[in-house]
């Protein structure tokens, strides 16, 4: 989050760019540029292009929110939207490409500029958006930057879902783990003709791991809590994930192990018949006192539900303290759309320690 704060000056410069006169044909380019965004972010997005010969920025439409978009690039077929924090990087790369630098040279120059402090580093926990109009690539893709994160720190798979996503059933996955360019690919799938989601399995251990990608299931710890709120391990695991079988509320949950002590304390308090408010107050006090750690930014949780009256497969990215402006994500709920298997991610509880991104997953 420090990187986000440090980029405020650069964002102000970009946002202050003068409004250019708009030729008649620009309306279509604006519509093309913003189509990948949630509807509530489209009207306020800035739309820009870059001159291929000089790399000069041209503002087609000056926006009012925190998103910037580019119409489809003929060179690669992508239309892109991203947080304005990425603007300085886009400007720098456009000039390098105008100088006929190769992609490897562009990457090396960006890394050198970041190291020298002349270009801001990749911001933490910010969403970007990519649209493609042919079937040979993922057509609707959201990308969440998580620099230097690893599968262990986030609790997410690195197994590519590209082929599955092309068929409309891909799950999110991490690319470039442990590097400054680490990011989570979130394919926004079309509505499936038939869902394969189920919360039924032959035994509690197998059932508990159903919310996970296939490659994380065998290594996940599985546990429950007894009537006293004590943890009971049903199966020790080998990876960073721990899961609980379906509860009385119908939910099956998997989490990053880093949050285990918080869940253990909450279970103890529930066993003592504390109210939800008393539990929340006690958790906040324990966090403040340092007896339990706060929720880690960028960790992934997984929730499964067996009936279609709720979102059936939901992934949740914890982003404590985040706001729409800081991470570039809408707060407009997509719950109803998600119930119809066409939902998109959104931010809940913005600006609070419990802020999180809801990622409904269709398959």
Secondary structure, DSSP 8 states (H G I E B T S, - for coil): -HHHHHTHHHHHHHHT-------TTHHHHHHHHHTTS-HHHHTT-EEEEE-TTT--EEEEE--SSSEEEE---TTT--EEEEEGGGHHHHHHHHHHHHTT--HHHHHHHHHHHHHHTSS----TT-EEEEE--STTS-SEEEEEE-TT--HHHHT---S--HHHHHTT----EEESTTSTT-EEEEE-----SS-------SSHHHHHTTTS-HHHHTT-EEEEE-TTS-EEEEE--SSSEEEE---TTSEEEEEEGGGHHHHHHHHHHHHTT--HHHHHHHHHHHHHHTSS----TT-EEEEEESSTTS-SEEEEEE-TT--HHHHT---S--HHHHHTT----EEESTTSTT-EEEEE---
